[in-house]
Amino acid sequence: MSIQPEGEDLRKATKWISTERMSNQEAKLSDLIQQASIKFDLPPTDTEFLMRFFSNKDTK
């Protein structure tokens, strides 16, 4: 079972962050989420989702 973000922009942001993290492992997650929020014009609720999603992913 996986968590699928709703909304095309949120899906694109999730994919973009994942790709950026693979290509630049030194990048700070918080910076990438902030950049994705601006790049994909995400509302604060989607930004919070990304923070939770990637934080949970890192702890597993």
C-alpha positions as CSV (number, residue, x, y, z in Angstrom):
1,M,0.0,0.0,0.0
2,S,1.4,3.4,-0.9
3,I,0.3,6.9,-0.3
4,Q,-0.7,8.7,-3.5
5,P,-0.7,12.5,-3.3
6,E,-3.8,14.0,-4.9
7,G,-3.5,16.7,-7.5
8,E,-1.3,16.8,-10.5
9,D,1.0,19.5,-9.2
10,L,1.5,17.6,-5.9
11,R,2.4,14.5,-7.8
12,K,4.9,16.4,-10.0
13,A,6.4,18.0,-6.9
14,T,6.8,14.6,-5.2
15,K,8.5,13.2,-8.3
16,W,10.7,16.3,-8.7
17,I,11.9,16.2,-5.1
18,S,12.6,12.4,-5.4
19,T,14.6,13.0,-8.5
20,E,16.5,15.9,-7.0
21,R,17.4,13.9,-3.9
22,M,18.8,11.1,-6.1
23,S,21.0,13.4,-8.1
24,N,22.1,15.6,-5.2
25,Q,22.2,13.7,-1.9
26,E,23.8,16.7,-0.2
27,A,20.7,18.8,-0.8
28,K,18.6,19.6,2.3
29,L,15.1,18.2,2.2
30,S,13.6,21.4,3.6
31,D,15.2,23.4,0.8
32,L,13.9,21.0,-1.9
33,I,10.4,21.1,-0.5
34,Q,10.5,24.9,-0.5
35,Q,11.8,25.0,-4.1
36,A,9.1,22.6,-5.1
37,S,6.4,24.6,-3.4
38,I,7.4,27.6,-5.4
39,K,8.0,25.8,-8.7
40,F,4.7,24.0,-8.6
41,D,2.8,26.8,-6.9
42,L,1.6,24.6,-4.0
43,P,-0.7,25.7,-1.2
44,P,0.5,25.4,2.4
45,T,-1.4,22.2,2.9
46,D,0.4,20.5,0.1
47,T,3.7,21.8,1.4
48,E,2.9,20.3,4.8
49,F,2.0,17.0,3.1
50,L,5.4,16.9,1.4
51,M,7.1,17.5,4.7
52,R,5.2,14.6,6.4
53,F,5.5,12.3,3.4
54,F,9.3,12.6,3.0
55,S,9.9,12.7,6.8
56,N,8.0,9.4,7.1
57,K,9.8,7.9,4.1
58,D,13.2,8.7,5.7
59,T,12.4,7.1,9.0
60,K,11.5,3.7,7.4
